[in-house]
Amino acid sequence: MFLGIFLTLLTGLFFLIGIINLNKFKNKENISLFTMALAFVIMLGLIIFDLLPEIIKFNKLYLIIPSIVGFSLFIILDKFIPHHNHDHHEINDNKVDHMLHLKHIGIITIIALIIHNFLEGLTLYSVTLNSISSGILMMISISLHNIPLGFQIGNSLNLKNNNLFLIILLVLSSFLGAIVVIIFGNLNTVMESILLALTFGMLLYILIFELFSELKTSFKKKGTIYGIIVGVIILFITLLI
């Protein structure tokens, strides 16, 4: 039991590796493009190789509804999280708007990842109870995804006030999933499938209308290219584990 709890805590802490270490880099523009591209590839892999197979496994047509709800929810959130547009930052006004857009992406990414990692915590804890080796391998796979996502979040937000609360909640989300299993047992199949579909819709929105919109004018720049390459390498490693 204690190992399962420890592993869920450990996966959350890997977000902090990305978030905190970002401040050590000097070239913020290249790092910004790098982290956005890296997060784009990792999130694309998360959707294709993780969420979609899990949702398809349930074989329930009604899961289209929570997917649409998750997607639509973030369209609505667009009206309440700092205003932005997607023009690239070539002049001062656009630089300010660009920073607001980064903050916007960071907040909605955290909201979606809190739900996703909560579900991963449920699964990781249950898997570890049945097989320690499988639990450790799953922890490594999750953690490798969390580092680049942490870079992107750190690039988007300041570590203070409400942002700090969201980051703490994100770091603890997998652990909270384990606590729910300990207290209440595993979620029933219907609830788990609905939450997965909801998360799928949220992450799909972020991927298309936030990360891609930010990167579409910068695909030929070095930061973007390096981010894509590193993201593909990380995805390849996690698929081999």
C-alpha positions as CSV (number, residue, x, y, z in Angstrom):
1,M,0.0,0.0,0.0
2,F,2.7,2.5,1.0
3,L,4.7,1.8,-2.2
4,G,1.6,2.6,-4.3
5,I,1.1,5.9,-2.5
6,F,4.8,6.8,-2.8
7,L,4.8,6.1,-6.6
8,T,1.7,8.4,-7.1
9,L,3.5,11.1,-5.2
10,L,6.6,10.6,-7.2
11,T,4.9,11.1,-10.6
12,G,3.5,14.4,-9.4
13,L,6.9,15.7,-8.3
14,F,8.2,15.2,-11.8
15,F,6.1,18.1,-12.9
16,L,8.2,20.2,-10.6
17,I,11.4,19.1,-12.3
18,G,10.2,20.8,-15.5
19,I,8.5,23.8,-13.8
20,I,11.5,24.8,-11.5
21,N,14.4,24.1,-13.9
22,L,12.9,26.3,-16.6
23,N,14.2,29.4,-14.7
24,K,17.8,28.3,-15.3
25,F,17.6,29.0,-19.0
26,K,18.5,32.4,-20.4
27,N,17.0,32.4,-23.9
28,K,13.4,32.7,-23.0
29,E,12.1,32.9,-26.6
30,N,13.7,29.7,-27.7
31,I,12.8,27.9,-24.5
32,S,9.2,29.1,-24.9
33,L,9.0,27.6,-28.4
34,F,10.9,24.5,-27.3
35,T,8.5,23.8,-24.4
36,M,5.4,24.5,-26.5
37,A,6.5,22.1,-29.2
38,L,7.6,19.5,-26.6
39,A,4.2,19.8,-24.9
40,F,2.4,19.6,-28.3
41,V,4.1,16.3,-29.2
42,I,3.7,14.8,-25.7
43,M,0.0,15.8,-25.5
44,L,-0.6,14.4,-29.0
45,G,1.0,11.1,-27.9
46,L,-1.0,11.2,-24.7
47,I,-4.2,11.4,-26.7
48,I,-3.4,8.9,-29.4
49,F,-1.6,6.2,-27.3
50,D,-3.2,6.6,-23.9
51,L,-6.6,8.2,-23.8
52,L,-8.1,7.0,-27.1
53,P,-7.2,3.3,-26.6
54,E,-8.7,3.5,-23.1
55,I,-11.9,5.1,-24.3
56,I,-12.2,2.7,-27.3
57,K,-11.8,-0.2,-24.9
58,F,-15.0,0.7,-23.1
59,N,-16.9,0.4,-26.5
60,K,-19.6,2.8,-25.5
61,L,-21.1,5.2,-28.0
62,Y,-22.4,7.5,-25.2
63,L,-18.8,8.6,-24.5
64,I,-19.0,10.9,-27.4
65,I,-21.2,13.2,-25.2
66,P,-18.7,13.8,-22.4
67,S,-15.9,14.2,-25.0
68,I,-18.0,17.0,-26.6
69,V,-18.7,18.4,-23.2
70,G,-15.0,18.6,-22.2
71,F,-14.2,20.3,-25.5
72,S,-17.1,22.8,-25.2
73,L,-16.2,23.5,-21.6
74,F,-12.9,24.9,-22.6
75,I,-14.5,27.0,-25.3
76,I,-16.6,28.6,-22.5
77,L,-13.5,28.9,-20.2
78,D,-11.9,31.0,-23.0
79,K,-14.3,33.8,-22.0
80,F,-13.2,33.8,-18.3
81,I,-9.4,33.3,-18.6
82,P,-7.2,36.3,-19.7
83,H,-8.1,37.6,-23.1
84,H,-5.6,36.7,-25.9
85,N,-5.3,36.2,-29.6
86,H,-2.9,34.1,-31.6
87,D,-0.8,36.7,-33.4
88,H,2.9,36.0,-33.1
89,H,4.9,38.4,-30.9
90,E,6.9,40.7,-33.2
91,I,6.1,44.0,-31.5
92,N,5.6,45.1,-27.9
93,D,1.8,45.0,-27.9
94,N,1.9,41.5,-29.3
95,K,4.5,40.5,-26.7
96,V,2.1,41.4,-23.9
97,D,-0.7,39.5,-25.6
98,H,1.6,36.6,-26.2
99,M,2.3,36.4,-22.4
100,L,-1.4,36.5,-21.7
101,H,-1.9,33.6,-24.1
102,L,0.9,31.6,-22.4
103,K,-0.8,32.1,-19.1
104,H,-4.2,31.1,-20.6
105,I,-2.7,27.9,-22.0
106,G,-1.0,27.1,-18.6
107,I,-4.2,27.5,-16.6
108,I,-6.4,25.3,-18.9
109,T,-3.7,22.7,-19.3
110,I,-3.4,22.4,-15.5
111,I,-7.2,22.0,-15.2
112,A,-7.2,19.1,-17.8
113,L,-4.1,17.5,-16.4
114,I,-5.4,17.5,-12.8
115,I,-8.4,15.4,-13.9
116,H,-6.1,13.2,-16.1
117,N,-3.5,12.6,-13.4
118,F,-6.2,11.9,-10.8
119,L,-7.4,9.0,-13.0
120,E,-3.8,7.9,-13.5
121,G,-3.3,7.9,-9.8
122,L,-6.3,5.6,-9.4
123,T,-4.9,3.2,-12.0
124,L,-1.2,3.4,-10.8
125,Y,-2.1,2.6,-7.2
126,S,-4.3,-0.3,-8.2
127,V,-1.7,-1.7,-10.6
128,T,1.0,-1.4,-7.9
129,L,-1.1,-3.4,-5.4
130,N,-1.2,-6.3,-8.0
131,S,2.3,-6.0,-9.3
132,I,5.2,-3.9,-8.0
133,S,7.2,-4.2,-11.2
134,S,4.3,-3.1,-13.4
135,G,3.6,-0.2,-11.0
136,I,7.2,1.0,-11.2
137,L,7.2,0.8,-15.0
138,M,3.9,2.7,-15.2
139,M,5.3,5.3,-12.8
140,I,8.4,5.8,-15.1
141,S,6.2,6.2,-18.2
142,I,3.9,8.7,-16.5
143,S,6.9,10.7,-15.1
144,L,8.6,11.0,-18.5
145,H,5.5,12.6,-19.8
146,N,5.2,15.0,-16.8
147,I,8.6,16.6,-17.1
148,P,8.1,18.3,-20.5
149,L,4.5,19.2,-19.5
150,G,6.0,20.8,-16.4
151,F,8.4,22.8,-18.7
152,Q,5.4,24.1,-20.6
153,I,3.4,25.0,-17.5
154,G,6.5,26.7,-15.9
155,N,6.9,28.7,-19.1
156,S,3.3,29.9,-18.9
157,L,2.7,30.7,-15.2
158,N,4.2,32.6,-12.3
159,L,4.7,30.5,-9.2
160,K,2.5,32.6,-6.9
161,N,-1.0,33.2,-5.6
162,N,-3.7,31.2,-7.4
163,N,-1.2,29.8,-9.8
164,L,0.8,28.2,-7.0
165,F,-2.4,26.6,-5.6
166,L,-3.2,25.1,-9.1
167,I,0.4,23.8,-9.4
168,I,0.2,22.2,-5.9
169,L,-3.1,20.6,-6.8
170,L,-1.6,19.3,-10.1
171,V,1.4,17.8,-8.2
172,L,-0.9,16.1,-5.7
173,S,-3.5,14.9,-8.2
174,S,-2.2,11.4,-8.7
175,F,-1.7,11.1,-4.9
176,L,-5.4,12.1,-4.4
177,G,-6.4,9.4,-6.9
178,A,-4.6,6.8,-4.7
179,I,-6.3,8.2,-1.6
180,V,-9.8,7.8,-3.2
181,V,-9.0,4.2,-4.0
182,I,-7.9,3.6,-0.4
183,I,-11.1,5.2,1.1
184,F,-13.8,4.3,-1.5
185,G,-12.3,1.7,-3.7
186,N,-11.9,2.0,-7.5
187,L,-14.3,4.2,-9.5
188,N,-17.1,2.2,-11.2
189,T,-16.6,1.6,-14.9
190,V,-19.2,4.1,-16.1
191,M,-17.7,7.0,-14.0
192,E,-14.1,6.2,-15.1
193,S,-15.1,6.1,-18.8
194,I,-16.9,9.4,-18.5
195,L,-14.0,11.2,-16.8
196,L,-11.6,9.8,-19.4
197,A,-13.8,11.0,-22.3
198,L,-14.2,14.4,-20.6
199,T,-10.4,14.7,-20.3
200,F,-10.0,13.6,-23.9
201,G,-12.2,16.5,-25.1
202,M,-10.3,19.0,-22.9
203,L,-6.8,18.0,-24.1
204,L,-8.0,17.9,-27.7
205,Y,-9.1,21.5,-27.4
206,I,-5.7,22.5,-25.9
207,L,-3.8,20.6,-28.6
208,I,-5.6,22.2,-31.5
209,F,-6.7,25.7,-30.5
210,E,-4.0,26.6,-28.0
211,L,-0.7,24.8,-28.6
212,F,-1.0,24.4,-32.4
213,S,-2.3,28.0,-32.7
214,E,0.7,29.3,-30.8
215,L,3.2,27.2,-32.9
216,K,1.8,27.4,-36.4
217,T,3.8,30.5,-37.4
218,S,7.0,29.1,-35.8
219,F,7.4,25.6,-37.1
220,K,10.7,26.4,-38.9
221,K,12.4,28.0,-35.9
222,K,15.1,26.0,-34.0
223,G,13.3,26.0,-30.7
224,T,10.2,24.4,-32.2
225,I,12.2,21.9,-34.2
226,Y,14.2,20.8,-31.2
227,G,11.1,20.6,-29.1
228,I,9.4,18.3,-31.6
229,I,12.5,16.1,-31.9
230,V,12.9,15.7,-28.1
231,G,9.1,15.1,-27.8
232,V,9.3,12.3,-30.3
233,I,12.2,10.7,-28.5
234,I,10.4,10.8,-25.2
235,L,7.3,9.3,-26.7
236,F,9.4,6.5,-28.3
237,I,11.0,5.7,-24.9
238,T,7.6,5.6,-23.1
239,L,6.2,3.3,-25.8
240,L,9.1,0.9,-25.3
241,I,8.6,0.7,-21.5
